[in-house]
């Protein structure tokens, strides 16, 4: 049974990603492995873009409900069942899916695992058998980025840079905390997560091939730009609505 799931995983994720990376490496002028990874990362982010936008907007909407959720928790603090019913009723009324962010994480985790396998073992001898018939064999793949960085080895600079970008990406998701809410348990936990996630990112990437770190960096940059555009557009819509209401 376990081998069956591995086979399915390889067919759905590992083999397509491996073949896409090899094809990009073969077609990109100069055969730069790092450029191929950047191109593959952008392709993955574009494919996941609709899901990412939906998850981010749902997260922002969920944050806007925090005062109402806090009111429900306070009103029904002695009745957990009633509290849960009222909470989900609020989600239904506001048409918010609290699990959309989790869905995006569940989708991205297998991709990250597949990429780890591609970057860790995909460049070794014997992996050419995983290539599709229409993908030409490039021979030996040189894992050097810009003729300087060996992406098959760990790189502390990439790990730290990925952690820094993870910090800004996480911080953008947090609402502005007022002094009154600064002592709130949820606010404290959110603040801790802002610093904890980057540290975890650095620890994870510290001993892994820097190819995975490069993927993480490009992915985070794409997400930061995406979140900035969504926030900016949402602000414009809100300002326009307020202006129309005032007039």
C-alpha angles and dihedrals in degrees: 000000000000091000089051092058091046089053091050090048091051094048095047102037120000099050096044092048093045092049092045091052093048092046092050091047090051096048101039111095111252093020093250109179092203093054089050090054092049091050092048091048092053091049091052092047092049091051091050094041098102091049092045093051092049092048093047094048090048090051091051092048090048090054091053088058094056095102091052092045090050089051091052091049091051095044095048100029091131095046110058093175093054089044091055093047093050091046094054090043088056090050090050093048093049091041093235125149107209091194098056092097090051090051091056091050091049090052095047096046096068089046090053091049091049091049090049089056091046094050095038102044106002094088096053125102116278097034092103087087088072092062120108118243092251094052112087119227109248094200111223114010114218106217094202121123117213089346089287116067121063103216093193089071132062117268120197092198091058091046093052093043090051089051092050092050090047088056093054092043092053093043091055089060093057122091121235106273119220123214089254093057096040090093094047114119093229091050091050092050091049090051091050091050089053089065099030097058094055091049091050089048092054092047092050094049096039095090101022127096109282087233086079089048090053090051090050092049095050092043092051092047090052091048093048092052090045092050092047092053092048093048092047093049092046090052091051091050091048093048091048091050092049091048092051091048092050092050 
